Amino acid sequence: MADESFPIEVEQRGNVVVWTIDREARMNALSRPLLRAFGTLTREAVTNPSVRAIIITGRGEKAFCAGADLKERQGMSENDIRVQVELYRSELGPLDRSPKPVIAALNGVAFGGGLELALVCDMRIAAEHALLALPETTLGIIPGAGGTQRLPRIVGEARAKEMILLGRRLTAAEALAWGLVNRVVAKGQDLLAEALAFVSPIADGAPLAQAAALEAIDRSFDTSLELGMELEKVSYDKVLVSEDRREALLAFAEKRKPAFQGR
C-alpha cells in the first residue's frame, strides 16, 4: 500500500507509466496529498523522455475515484474548501496540459471530482461495472474542478445538463454511447492489460507528432475555425522538421516498423 502522504503507486511498463490511486479504503477519494502527488508526478513525467503515455487507475474494483474525501472535509471552513478547490486547478492543471497522452482506466465508480479527474484525461476506458456521475447539484453545490466546462465539450450541452442538473448516473455502456468513454472492458477481462493494449499505438508512436496533435486539438476549443487552422499549421511545422518524420518515411520505404526517438 502506498504511503498516505503520497498515495499513488507508480509503475512503468515500457514507455507507459501507470499511476494507481492507492486509497481503496476511502474509495480512492481525492485528498490534499493525493492532489499534490498528481501535480508532482505530472511535472516529472512531462520532462521524462522514457514516458510516452500515462494511465491513471484506482486500487480495487469498487472505485476509480469517488470524488472529494468527505472525511477530510469535515470541519473545513468555507475558505478551506476554496483553497482545496484551487488545488484541483493547480495540481490537475499540468495533467490537463500534458503533452503526453493521458488515459483514465475506470475500474469502478467515477463520481464528482473522480469523474472530473477522468475528464482531465485525453481518453477514458471503463470496466463494464463502472458508474459515472457528477452529483454535486443534489448536494447543494456544483462541480468545482472543471466538470461544467469539460463535460459539455465531450458529450454536448444537452447531455451535460442532464448529467449535472439531474445528478444522473451513467453505466459504462451508456457512457460509451454518449462518447464519454472510448471503450468498455467486459467483465472478466483485465482492465489494465486492456488499457496498455489500447495505448500501444501511442507507446510505439511518434511522441512529437502526438504532442503536436494534442496541442492543435486543445486549441480548437478556444478559437474560431479560421484561427484554429492557423494554429494547426504552427503545430504541423513543429513535426515537419523532426527526425521522427524522416524516420517514418525511411521505414515505409524499407518496409519496416519505424523506430521513433522523439526528436
C-alpha positions in Angstrom: 0.0 0.0 0.0 1.3 3.5 -0.9 2.2 6.0 1.9 -0.9 8.1 2.7 1.3 11.2 2.3 1.9 10.2 -1.3 -1.0 7.8 -2.1 -0.2 6.9 -5.7 1.6 3.7 -6.8 3.9 4.3 -9.8 4.8 1.6 -12.2 6.4 2.0 -15.6 5.6 -0.5 -18.3 7.9 0.2 -21.2 7.1 3.7 -22.5 3.8 3.8 -20.4 3.7 4.9 -16.8 0.8 3.6 -14.7 -0.4 5.6 -11.7 -2.7 3.7 -9.3 -4.6 5.7 -6.7 -3.9 3.7 -3.6 -6.7 4.7 -1.2 -9.0 1.8 -1.6 -10.4 2.0 2.0 -11.5 5.6 1.2 -12.9 4.7 -2.3 -9.8 6.3 -3.8 -11.2 9.7 -2.8 -9.3 12.9 -3.6 -7.3 14.1 -0.6 -4.9 17.0 -0.5 -1.8 14.7 -0.5 -3.3 12.9 -3.5 -3.9 16.1 -5.4 -0.3 17.2 -4.7 1.0 13.8 -5.7 -0.7 14.2 -9.1 1.0 17.6 -9.6 4.4 16.3 -8.7 4.2 13.2 -10.9 2.8 15.1 -13.9 5.6 17.7 -13.7 8.1 14.9 -13.6 6.5 12.8 -16.4 6.2 15.6 -19.0 10.0 16.0 -18.9 10.9 12.3 -18.8 11.7 11.1 -22.3 11.1 7.5 -21.4 7.4 8.2 -20.8 5.2 8.5 -23.8 1.8 7.9 -22.2 0.2 8.0 -18.8 -2.5 5.6 -17.5 -4.4 6.6 -14.3 -6.5 4.0 -12.5 -7.6 3.1 -8.9 -6.9 0.4 -6.5 -9.5 -2.4 -6.3 -12.7 -3.0 -8.2 -15.2 -0.6 -6.5 -13.9 2.8 -7.3 -11.7 4.7 -9.7 -12.3 7.7 -7.5 -15.4 8.5 -5.6 -14.7 12.3 -5.5 -13.7 14.6 -2.7 -12.7 13.0 0.6 -15.7 14.0 2.7 -14.0 12.8 5.9 -11.1 15.2 5.2 -13.6 18.0 4.6 -15.3 17.6 7.9 -14.5 20.7 9.9 -13.2 22.7 7.0 -14.3 26.3 6.7 -15.7 27.7 3.5 -12.3 29.3 2.9 -10.6 26.0 3.5 -12.8 24.5 0.8 -11.9 27.3 -1.6 -8.2 26.5 -1.1 -9.0 22.8 -1.7 -10.8 23.7 -5.0 -7.8 25.7 -6.1 -5.6 22.6 -5.5 -7.7 20.8 -8.1 -6.8 23.5 -10.6 -3.1 24.0 -9.7 -2.3 20.3 -9.3 -4.5 18.8 -12.0 -3.9 21.6 -14.4 -0.5 20.2 -15.5 -2.2 16.9 -16.2 -4.7 18.7 -18.4 -1.9 20.4 -20.3 0.3 17.3 -20.6 2.0 16.8 -24.0 2.0 13.1 -23.2 -1.4 11.5 -23.8 -3.2 10.6 -20.5 -5.8 7.8 -20.3 -8.1 7.1 -17.4 -8.8 3.4 -16.8 -12.1 3.5 -14.8 -12.0 0.4 -12.6 -15.2 1.4 -10.7 -17.3 4.4 -9.8 -16.1 7.8 -11.0 -18.2 10.3 -9.1 -17.9 14.0 -8.6 -14.2 15.0 -8.5 -13.4 11.5 -9.6 -15.2 12.0 -12.9 -13.6 15.4 -13.2 -10.2 13.8 -12.9 -11.2 11.4 -15.7 -12.4 14.4 -17.8 -8.9 16.0 -17.5 -7.6 12.9 -19.3 -7.4 12.7 -23.0 -9.3 9.4 -23.3 -11.2 7.0 -21.0 -11.8 3.3 -20.9 -14.1 1.7 -18.4 -14.7 -1.6 -16.7 -18.2 -2.9 -17.5 -19.4 -2.3 -14.0 -18.2 1.3 -13.7 -20.6 4.1 -13.0 -20.0 7.8 -13.9 -21.8 10.8 -12.3 -21.5 14.5 -11.3 -24.0 14.5 -8.4 -22.9 17.9 -6.9 -26.1 19.8 -7.5 -28.0 17.2 -5.5 -25.7 18.2 -2.6 -26.3 21.9 -3.0 -23.1 22.7 -4.9 -21.8 22.4 -8.4 -18.8 20.6 -10.0 -15.8 22.7 -9.0 -12.9 21.1 -10.8 -13.9 21.8 -14.4 -16.9 19.5 -14.8 -19.2 22.2 -16.0 -16.6 23.1 -18.7 -15.1 19.9 -19.8 -18.2 17.6 -19.8 -20.2 19.7 -22.4 -17.1 19.7 -24.7 -17.2 15.9 -24.7 -20.9 14.9 -24.6 -22.6 18.2 -25.7 -24.6 20.8 -23.9 -27.9 18.9 -23.5 -26.4 15.7 -22.2 -24.0 17.6 -19.9 -27.0 19.5 -18.4 -28.9 16.2 -18.0 -26.0 14.7 -16.0 -25.3 17.8 -13.9 -28.8 19.1 -13.2 -30.4 15.7 -12.7 -27.4 14.1 -11.0 -27.8 11.2 -13.4 -25.6 8.2 -13.1 -24.4 6.6 -16.3 -23.4 3.0 -16.7 -20.3 2.2 -18.7 -22.4 1.2 -21.7 -24.4 4.5 -21.6 -21.1 6.4 -21.2 -19.8 4.7 -24.3 -22.9 5.5 -26.3 -22.6 9.2 -25.2 -19.0 9.3 -26.2 -17.9 9.9 -22.6 -15.7 6.8 -22.7 -13.8 5.4 -25.6 -14.0 1.7 -24.8 -15.7 -0.7 -22.3 -13.9 -3.7 -21.0 -16.1 -6.7 -20.5 -16.4 -8.5 -17.1 -13.6 -11.0 -16.6 -11.1 -9.1 -18.7 -8.0 -7.4 -17.2 -8.7 -3.6 -17.3 -5.1 -2.6 -17.0 -4.0 -5.1 -19.6 -6.7 -3.8 -22.0 -5.6 -0.2 -21.2 -2.0 -1.0 -22.0 -3.0 -2.7 -25.3 -5.3 0.3 -26.1 -2.4 2.8 -25.7 0.2 0.6 -27.5 0.0 2.7 -30.7 0.9 5.7 -28.6 3.7 3.9 -26.8 5.2 2.8 -30.1 4.3 6.0 -31.9 5.9 9.4 -32.7 5.9 11.5 -29.5 6.5 14.8 -31.1 3.6 14.2 -33.5 1.3 13.1 -30.7 2.2 16.2 -28.6 1.6 18.5 -31.6 -1.7 16.8 -32.4 -2.9 17.2 -28.8 -1.8 20.9 -28.8 -3.8 21.5 -32.0 -6.9 19.7 -30.8 -6.9 21.5 -27.4 -6.5 24.9 -29.1 -9.5 24.3 -31.3 -11.9 24.7 -28.4 -10.8 28.2 -27.7 -10.9 29.9 -31.1 -12.6 30.2 -34.4 -12.1 27.6 -37.1 -10.0 30.0 -39.2 -7.6 30.8 -36.4 -7.6 27.2 -35.4 -6.4 26.2 -38.9 -3.5 28.7 -38.5 -2.6 27.3 -35.1 -2.8 23.7 -36.6 -0.2 24.9 -39.2 2.1 26.0 -36.4 1.8 22.6 -34.7 2.3 20.9 -38.0 5.5 22.8 -38.7 7.0 21.5 -35.5 6.8 17.9 -36.7 7.7 18.7 -40.3 11.3 19.2 -39.4 11.6 16.3 -37.0 13.9 13.3 -37.3 10.8 11.1 -36.5 9.1 12.3 -39.7 12.2 11.3 -41.8 12.4 8.0 -39.9 8.8 7.3 -40.8 9.4 7.9 -44.5 12.6 5.7 -44.4 10.8 2.9 -42.6 8.0 3.0 -45.1 10.5 2.7 -48.0 12.3 -0.1 -46.2 9.0 -1.9 -45.3 9.7 -2.0 -41.6 8.2 -0.5 -38.4 9.6 2.9 -37.6 11.7 3.5 -34.5 10.6 6.8 -33.2 13.0 8.7 -30.9 11.1 11.8 -30.1 13.5 14.0 -31.9 
